[in-house]
Amino acid sequence: MHLLLAAESSTRVVLPHTDEIIFGTIAFAIIFFALWRLAFPRLRAGLESREQAIRSELERAEQARLEAEQRREEYDARLAAAREEADRVLAQANEAAENLRRERVERAEEEARQIVEKARSDAAGERERAFGELRQRLADIAIDAAARVLQKELSDPAAQRQLVEQFIAQTASTGNGQGS
């Protein structure tokens, strides 16, 4: 190998011989042609398949993201519907409880009114019975007093008054007017 030195420059440049350049160029062309016909198509096919696989994975990932978003929206919709249903059921239960409470209060008030009315009726009946019994006793006392007055004919008003006062005192002390 010969080295040519460039006189003009202080740097050294190494140049190969012309036959080496020709043989190197021919070898490069043969290798390039072989690679271009054999290796590059395989490399290109491998790169294209890799690119296709990456695109496919990206599309699947996008599809999965869209499906997940759709499922989340469906879940949110179902959750909202369930909450609305729960609120509706709770409102119905509260309304039913309020109606039941109102009915029980009305029923209790009606029963209390009936009890008071019955008590008043019973009291009125008891009062009537007591008045009837009192009338009966007063009639008995009046008859007894008249009988005693008739048994003892007194011409003296003072004696009559004394007899009536004695009868009243005796009636008050025994409580039945019958005497002892």
Secondary structure, 3 states (H helix, E strand, C coil): CCCCCCCCCCCCCCCCCHHHHHHHHHHHHHHHHHHHHHHHHHHHHHHHHHHHHHHHHHHHHHHHHHHHHHHHHHHHHHHHHHHHHHHHHHHHHHHHHHHHHHHHHHHHHHHHHHHHHHHHHHHHHHHHHHHHHHHHHHHHHHHHHHHHHHHCCCCCHHHHHHHHHHHHHHHHHHCCCCCC
